């Protein structure tokens, strides 16, 4: 074989690297893999080494080259477009929280291959390779941001329950081979306060129905199909829950005091709740959050709004309004490098440990409230030392007391911690939301939970 290869050259074969990846990086990562796996062996002749190298060049196709990368390298081109190239720490973080083993799915001859996925509590990013049937010429999407899915469905894989996935977006990546049948993009599902938790340990099925390509210069194309992906195996939560008790600021624009009720940070997003008073006819007033994250190197990340909603709280119209939002960061954040947080002039320190959440076994938690003449069912309940999340269904709206939901954390000395409705509000048949404790609750001292007169055990 070495004799046949002597002096042989074929310039007709052009091996292009994957989008956003240079030949130098492919060589670097290939050699790194070789070093990681090499074992002592006999020396090979120069000709045989040359043959092996040449064979490797033709073997490492564009798709095979992807397997040399983790999520950090694969999402670097995307975040470069969104903000700036990722540094080594950010790539390592994405490698920790992401996966690269999702199988491709084909429908009507169109294949979607998830090259990598990263997620936190509220945000999901999928790097997808779209391959249409041979001979199809896909439009040049350049690097534009657009919607691509005509419909999206997300369900719990075990129960079939439909889940709220938030808002969809897509960002196309630079196409090194325009005019062929392939494109690459990052598909985003950006969550909302009552949206799905991507890393809660439950398996989910994401289905994308029909794809729409709408290039800025015209020539729209629709690819019909149904692509379903099983999503699980993401990392355990790295969320940091900040103690906001006492955090207030004066808002010059709306001339009122704004209180930070809750703030939880994850590598890809922040969830927060603020409250501020209204006076009857000023329900439409909206006060921004103005939260600034200050890192140890002096850099900052600021946000004042996000995807969210307002609720009236237990006071109703004319009382305190709550705003609960989720903000997706432009780049992944290494929260271990965070120094402190500013809420206006108020400085918030970081907790000593990651957020710990206690789940409650709500099976059979049905309370027949004779005073309110209704039946209430506790469907979901979890709490941390600073906040409590709940969902209650009811058959009579009058049975729900917004100032006292009938949920009590019972401590080991018999004392109780009660809660109001917090950010929840009455809807057709249920109420769900987050409420915040007046002082941190020592989780190790919570013995059980009472729902009305029903004892509910911790998981």
C-alpha positions as CSV (number, residue, x, y, z in Angstrom):
1,X,0.0,0.0,0.0
2,X,2.9,2.3,0.8
3,X,4.2,1.9,-2.8
4,X,0.9,2.8,-4.2
5,X,0.8,5.9,-2.1
6,X,4.2,7.1,-3.1
7,X,3.9,10.3,-5.1
8,X,0.1,10.1,-5.1
9,X,-1.9,13.3,-4.7
10,X,-5.5,14.1,-5.3
11,X,-6.5,17.7,-5.2
12,X,-10.1,17.0,-6.1
13,X,-11.1,16.1,-2.6
14,X,-11.7,19.1,-0.3
15,X,-12.3,18.2,3.4
16,X,-13.9,21.1,5.1
17,X,-13.9,21.4,8.9
18,X,-17.1,21.7,10.8
19,X,-18.6,25.2,11.2
20,X,-16.6,27.4,13.5
21,X,-13.7,24.9,13.7
22,X,-10.3,25.4,12.0
23,X,-8.1,22.6,10.6
24,X,-5.5,23.6,13.2
25,X,-8.0,23.0,16.1
26,X,-9.0,19.6,14.5
27,X,-5.3,18.7,14.4
28,X,-4.8,19.9,18.0
29,X,-7.8,18.0,19.4
30,X,-6.9,14.8,17.4
31,X,-3.4,14.8,18.8
32,X,-4.8,15.4,22.3
33,X,-7.0,12.3,21.9
34,X,-4.1,10.3,20.7
35,X,-2.0,11.3,23.7
36,X,-4.9,10.5,26.1
37,X,-5.3,6.9,24.7
38,X,-1.8,5.9,23.5
39,X,-0.2,2.8,25.0
40,X,3.4,1.5,24.7
41,X,3.9,-0.2,21.4
42,X,6.6,-1.1,18.9
43,X,7.8,1.7,16.7
44,X,6.3,1.7,13.2
45,X,8.2,2.4,10.1
46,X,8.1,5.9,8.6
47,X,6.1,4.7,5.6
48,X,3.5,3.0,7.8
49,X,3.1,6.1,10.0
50,X,2.6,8.2,6.9
51,X,-0.1,5.8,5.7
52,X,-1.8,6.0,9.1
53,X,-1.7,9.8,9.1
54,X,-3.2,9.9,5.6
55,X,-5.9,7.4,6.4
56,X,-6.7,9.5,9.5
57,X,-7.1,12.6,7.4
58,X,-9.7,10.9,5.1
59,X,-11.4,9.2,8.1
60,X,-12.0,12.4,10.1
61,X,-15.0,13.7,8.2
62,X,-16.8,16.8,9.3
63,X,-19.3,14.8,11.4
64,X,-16.5,12.6,13.0
65,X,-14.6,15.8,13.9
66,X,-17.5,16.9,16.1
67,X,-16.8,14.0,18.5
68,X,-13.5,15.5,19.3
69,X,-15.2,18.4,21.0
70,X,-17.3,18.8,24.2
71,X,-20.2,21.2,24.5
72,X,-17.8,24.1,25.3
73,X,-16.1,24.0,21.9
74,X,-19.3,23.2,20.0
75,X,-21.2,26.2,21.5
76,X,-18.2,28.6,21.2
77,X,-19.2,29.9,17.7
78,X,-22.8,30.6,19.0
79,X,-21.7,32.6,22.0
80,X,-19.1,34.4,19.9
81,X,-22.0,35.7,17.8
82,X,-24.1,36.5,20.9
83,X,-21.4,38.2,23.0
84,X,-17.8,37.2,22.7
85,X,-15.6,34.0,22.3
86,X,-15.7,31.8,25.3
87,X,-12.7,31.5,27.5
88,X,-11.3,28.3,28.9
89,X,-13.3,28.5,32.1
90,X,-16.6,29.0,30.3
91,X,-15.9,26.1,27.9
92,X,-15.0,23.8,30.9
93,X,-18.3,24.9,32.6
94,X,-20.4,24.0,29.5
95,X,-18.5,20.6,29.3
96,X,-19.7,20.0,32.9
97,X,-23.4,20.9,32.3
98,X,-23.9,19.7,28.7
99,X,-24.2,16.5,26.8
100,X,-23.1,15.3,23.3
101,X,-24.7,11.9,23.1
102,X,-28.1,12.7,21.7
103,X,-29.0,10.5,18.6
104,X,-30.1,12.0,15.2
105,X,-33.7,11.9,14.1
106,X,-34.9,11.6,10.5
107,X,-38.4,12.6,9.2
108,X,-39.5,12.8,5.6
109,X,-35.8,12.5,4.6
110,X,-34.7,15.4,6.7
111,X,-32.2,14.6,9.5
112,X,-31.7,16.7,12.6
113,X,-28.6,15.8,14.5
114,X,-28.2,17.3,18.0
115,X,-24.4,17.8,18.2
116,X,-24.6,19.1,21.8
117,X,-27.1,20.4,24.4
118,X,-26.6,22.5,27.5
119,X,-29.3,23.5,30.0
120,X,-30.0,24.9,33.4
121,X,-33.2,25.3,35.3
122,X,-34.8,27.6,32.8
123,X,-32.8,27.6,29.5
124,X,-32.1,25.0,26.9
125,X,-29.7,25.3,24.0
126,X,-29.5,22.6,21.3
127,X,-26.8,22.8,18.6
128,X,-28.4,21.2,15.6
129,X,-27.1,20.0,12.2
130,X,-29.9,20.1,9.6
131,X,-29.4,17.8,6.6
132,X,-32.0,17.7,3.8
133,X,-32.2,15.0,1.2
134,X,-29.4,14.8,-1.3
135,X,-29.8,17.4,-4.1
136,X,-31.8,19.9,-2.0
137,X,-30.4,23.4,-2.0
138,X,-31.1,25.1,1.3
139,X,-31.2,28.9,1.5
140,X,-28.2,30.7,2.9
141,X,-29.4,31.8,6.3
142,X,-26.0,33.5,7.0
143,X,-25.9,34.2,10.8
144,X,-29.4,35.6,11.3
145,X,-31.7,35.1,14.3
146,X,-35.1,33.7,13.5
147,X,-37.8,31.2,14.4
148,X,-37.5,27.8,12.8
149,X,-40.1,25.5,14.3
150,X,-43.7,25.9,13.2
151,X,-44.7,24.2,16.4
152,X,-43.0,22.8,19.5
153,X,-44.3,20.3,22.1
154,X,-42.7,19.3,25.3
155,X,-44.1,16.5,27.5
156,X,-43.0,14.6,30.6
157,X,-41.8,11.2,29.3
158,X,-43.3,9.3,32.2
159,X,-46.7,10.9,32.6
160,X,-47.3,12.6,29.2
161,X,-48.1,15.9,30.9
162,X,-47.6,18.9,28.6
163,X,-44.9,21.2,29.9
164,X,-44.5,25.0,29.4
165,X,-41.3,25.5,27.4
166,X,-41.3,29.3,27.2
167,X,-40.1,31.0,24.0
168,X,-38.3,29.5,21.0
169,X,-35.5,31.2,19.0
170,X,-32.9,30.0,16.6
171,X,-29.5,31.4,15.7
172,X,-27.9,30.1,12.5
173,X,-24.2,29.6,12.4
174,X,-21.8,30.5,9.6
175,X,-22.2,28.2,6.6
176,X,-18.9,27.1,5.1
177,X,-20.6,25.3,2.2
178,X,-23.6,27.5,1.1
179,X,-25.8,26.1,-1.6
180,X,-25.7,22.5,-0.4
181,X,-28.2,20.5,1.7
182,X,-26.9,21.2,5.2
183,X,-27.2,24.0,7.7
184,X,-26.2,24.4,11.4
185,X,-27.9,26.4,14.1
186,X,-28.5,26.7,17.8
187,X,-32.2,26.1,18.8
188,X,-33.1,27.9,22.0
189,X,-36.0,27.4,24.4
190,X,-35.9,30.3,26.9
191,X,-37.9,29.7,30.0
192,X,-40.4,31.7,32.0
193,X,-41.1,31.7,35.7
194,X,-43.7,28.9,35.5
195,X,-41.9,27.1,32.8
196,X,-40.2,23.7,32.8
197,X,-37.2,22.9,34.9
198,X,-34.8,21.2,32.5
199,X,-32.6,19.6,35.2
200,X,-35.2,18.4,37.7
201,X,-34.3,14.8,37.0
202,X,-37.3,13.8,34.9
203,X,-37.0,12.7,31.3
204,X,-38.7,14.9,28.8
205,X,-39.6,14.5,25.1
206,X,-39.2,17.6,22.9
207,X,-40.9,17.4,19.5
208,X,-40.4,19.9,16.7
209,X,-43.0,20.0,14.0
210,X,-42.1,21.4,10.5
211,X,-39.2,23.7,9.9
212,X,-39.3,27.1,8.3
213,X,-36.3,28.8,6.7
214,X,-36.8,32.5,6.1
215,X,-33.7,34.1,4.8
216,X,-33.5,37.9,4.9
217,X,-33.1,38.1,1.1
218,X,-36.2,36.0,0.4
219,X,-36.6,32.4,-0.9
220,X,-38.5,30.9,2.0
221,X,-38.5,27.1,2.4
222,X,-40.6,24.8,4.5
223,X,-39.5,21.3,5.5
224,X,-42.3,19.2,6.8
225,X,-41.6,16.6,9.4
226,X,-41.8,15.6,13.1
227,X,-38.6,15.3,15.1
228,X,-38.7,14.0,18.7
229,X,-35.7,14.1,21.1
230,X,-35.5,12.5,24.6
231,X,-33.8,14.9,26.9
232,X,-32.4,13.8,30.2
233,X,-29.1,13.3,31.9
234,X,-28.3,16.9,32.4
235,X,-26.1,18.0,35.4
236,X,-27.4,18.4,39.0
237,X,-28.3,22.0,39.8
238,X,-25.5,24.5,40.3
239,X,-28.1,27.2,41.3
240,X,-27.1,29.8,43.9
241,X,-30.0,31.2,46.0
242,X,-29.3,34.6,47.4
243,X,-30.7,35.8,50.7
244,X,-32.5,39.0,49.7
245,X,-34.0,39.8,53.1
246,X,-33.7,43.6,53.6
247,X,-32.8,44.3,50.0
248,X,-34.7,47.4,48.9
249,X,-34.0,50.4,46.6
250,X,-35.7,53.7,45.8
251,X,-36.9,53.8,42.1
252,X,-36.6,57.4,40.9
253,X,-38.7,56.7,37.7
254,X,-41.8,55.4,39.4
255,X,-41.1,57.1,42.8
256,X,-41.6,54.1,45.0
257,X,-39.6,51.6,47.0
258,X,-38.8,48.3,45.2
259,X,-38.1,45.2,47.3
260,X,-36.1,42.2,46.0
261,X,-38.1,39.2,47.2
262,X,-36.1,36.4,45.7
263,X,-33.0,35.8,43.5
264,X,-31.6,32.5,42.2
265,X,-28.7,32.3,39.8
266,X,-27.7,29.5,37.4
267,X,-24.9,29.4,34.9
268,X,-27.2,30.3,32.0
269,X,-30.0,32.4,33.6
270,X,-31.3,34.2,36.7
271,X,-34.8,34.0,38.2
272,X,-36.0,36.8,40.5
273,X,-39.0,38.4,42.1
274,X,-39.4,42.0,43.0
275,X,-42.4,43.8,44.7
276,X,-43.5,47.4,44.9
277,X,-46.6,49.2,46.1
278,X,-49.4,50.5,43.9
279,X,-52.2,52.9,44.8
280,X,-55.4,51.7,43.1
281,X,-55.3,53.3,39.6
282,X,-51.5,52.8,39.1
283,X,-51.7,49.0,38.3
284,X,-49.8,49.6,35.1
285,X,-46.7,51.0,36.7
286,X,-43.7,48.8,36.2
287,X,-40.5,49.1,38.2
288,X,-37.3,47.6,36.8
289,X,-35.2,45.2,38.9
290,X,-31.7,46.8,38.4
291,X,-29.6,43.8,39.5
292,X,-25.9,43.8,39.0
293,X,-23.6,40.8,39.4
294,X,-20.0,41.8,40.4
295,X,-17.3,39.2,39.8
296,X,-13.9,38.9,41.5
297,X,-12.0,40.4,38.5
298,X,-14.2,43.5,38.7
299,X,-16.3,42.6,35.6
300,X,-20.1,43.0,35.9
301,X,-23.3,41.6,34.4
302,X,-26.4,43.7,34.8
303,X,-30.1,43.0,34.1
304,X,-33.3,44.9,34.9
305,X,-36.1,42.8,33.3
306,X,-36.6,39.5,31.6
307,X,-39.4,37.1,30.5
308,X,-42.0,37.2,33.3
309,X,-45.3,38.3,34.6
310,X,-46.9,40.4,37.4
311,X,-49.3,39.3,40.1
312,X,-51.3,41.2,42.7
313,X,-50.3,39.2,45.8
314,X,-52.6,38.7,48.8
315,X,-53.6,42.4,49.0
316,X,-55.3,42.4,45.6
317,X,-55.9,45.5,43.5
318,X,-54.2,48.6,44.9
319,X,-51.8,46.6,47.1
320,X,-48.3,45.3,46.5
321,X,-47.5,44.0,43.0
322,X,-45.1,41.2,42.4
323,X,-43.0,40.8,39.3
324,X,-41.4,37.4,38.6
325,X,-38.9,37.1,35.8
326,X,-36.3,34.9,34.1
327,X,-33.3,36.5,32.4
328,X,-31.1,34.5,30.1
329,X,-27.5,35.6,30.1
330,X,-25.6,36.4,26.9
331,X,-22.8,34.0,27.9
332,X,-22.4,31.3,30.5
333,X,-21.4,32.5,34.0
334,X,-19.0,30.7,36.3
335,X,-20.8,31.5,39.6
336,X,-17.8,30.4,41.6
337,X,-16.1,33.6,40.5
338,X,-18.9,35.8,41.7
339,X,-18.0,38.3,44.4
340,X,-21.3,39.9,45.4
341,X,-24.5,41.4,44.0
342,X,-25.8,44.9,43.9
343,X,-29.5,45.8,44.1
344,X,-29.4,49.5,43.6
345,X,-27.2,50.7,46.5
346,X,-27.9,47.5,48.5
347,X,-25.1,44.9,48.6
348,X,-26.0,41.2,48.8
349,X,-23.5,38.6,49.8
350,X,-23.3,35.1,48.5
351,X,-24.4,32.0,50.4
352,X,-21.7,29.6,51.7
353,X,-23.3,26.6,49.9
354,X,-25.4,25.9,46.8
355,X,-29.2,26.0,46.9
356,X,-30.7,23.1,48.7
357,X,-34.3,22.1,48.0
358,X,-36.6,19.8,49.9
359,X,-39.3,18.0,48.0
360,X,-42.6,17.0,49.7
361,X,-44.6,13.9,49.0
362,X,-48.0,15.3,48.2
363,X,-49.7,12.0,47.3
364,X,-53.1,12.0,49.0
365,X,-52.8,15.6,50.3
366,X,-56.5,16.5,50.0
367,X,-57.9,18.9,52.5
368,X,-61.7,19.3,52.9
369,X,-61.9,22.9,54.3
370,X,-65.2,23.1,56.2
371,X,-64.8,26.7,57.0
372,X,-64.2,27.7,53.4
373,X,-66.6,25.0,52.2
374,X,-64.3,23.6,49.6
375,X,-61.8,20.8,48.7
376,X,-58.2,21.7,48.1
377,X,-55.6,19.4,46.7
378,X,-51.9,20.0,47.2
379,X,-50.3,18.9,43.9
380,X,-46.8,20.1,44.2
381,X,-44.7,21.5,47.1
382,X,-41.0,22.1,47.5
383,X,-39.0,24.6,49.6
384,X,-35.6,26.0,50.3
385,X,-34.4,27.9,53.3
386,X,-35.7,31.2,51.7
387,X,-38.7,30.3,49.5
388,X,-41.5,27.8,48.9
389,X,-43.0,26.7,45.6
390,X,-46.5,25.3,45.4
391,X,-49.5,24.3,43.3
392,X,-53.0,23.8,44.7
393,X,-56.2,22.9,42.9
394,X,-59.6,23.6,44.3
395,X,-63.3,23.2,43.6
396,X,-64.4,26.5,45.3
397,X,-62.4,29.7,44.9
398,X,-63.8,31.0,48.1
399,X,-62.0,28.3,50.0
400,X,-58.6,29.8,49.2
401,X,-57.2,32.3,51.7
402,X,-54.5,34.3,50.0
403,X,-53.1,35.4,53.3
404,X,-52.8,31.9,54.7
405,X,-52.7,29.0,52.2
406,X,-53.0,26.4,54.9
407,X,-49.5,25.3,54.4
408,X,-47.3,25.1,57.5
409,X,-43.7,23.9,57.9
410,X,-43.6,22.2,61.3
411,X,-40.2,22.4,63.0
412,X,-38.8,19.9,65.4
413,X,-39.8,22.0,68.4
414,X,-43.4,22.1,67.3
415,X,-43.3,25.7,66.0
416,X,-44.8,26.5,62.6
417,X,-44.0,28.6,59.6
418,X,-47.0,29.7,57.6
419,X,-47.1,31.3,54.2
420,X,-49.3,33.5,52.1
421,X,-49.9,33.2,48.3
422,X,-46.8,35.2,47.4
423,X,-46.6,35.5,43.6
424,X,-49.6,33.2,43.0
425,X,-53.0,34.3,41.9
426,X,-56.4,32.6,41.5
427,X,-57.1,31.1,38.1
428,X,-59.6,28.6,36.8
429,X,-59.4,25.8,39.3
430,X,-55.8,26.2,40.6
431,X,-53.3,28.6,42.2
432,X,-49.5,28.2,41.9
433,X,-46.6,30.4,42.7
434,X,-43.6,31.2,45.0
435,X,-43.7,32.7,48.4
436,X,-40.8,34.0,50.4
437,X,-40.1,33.5,54.1
438,X,-39.6,36.5,56.4
439,X,-36.5,34.9,57.8
440,X,-34.4,31.9,56.6
441,X,-35.8,28.5,57.6
442,X,-33.3,26.0,59.0
443,X,-34.0,23.0,56.7
444,X,-32.5,20.5,59.1
445,X,-35.2,21.4,61.6
446,X,-38.2,20.9,59.4
447,X,-40.0,17.7,60.6
448,X,-43.0,17.6,58.3
449,X,-45.6,19.8,56.6
450,X,-49.2,20.4,57.4
451,X,-51.7,21.1,54.6
452,X,-54.8,22.2,56.6
453,X,-55.3,19.2,58.9
454,X,-53.4,16.8,56.6
455,X,-49.9,15.7,57.6
456,X,-47.5,15.6,54.6
457,X,-44.1,14.0,54.8
458,X,-40.8,15.1,53.3
459,X,-39.3,13.0,50.6
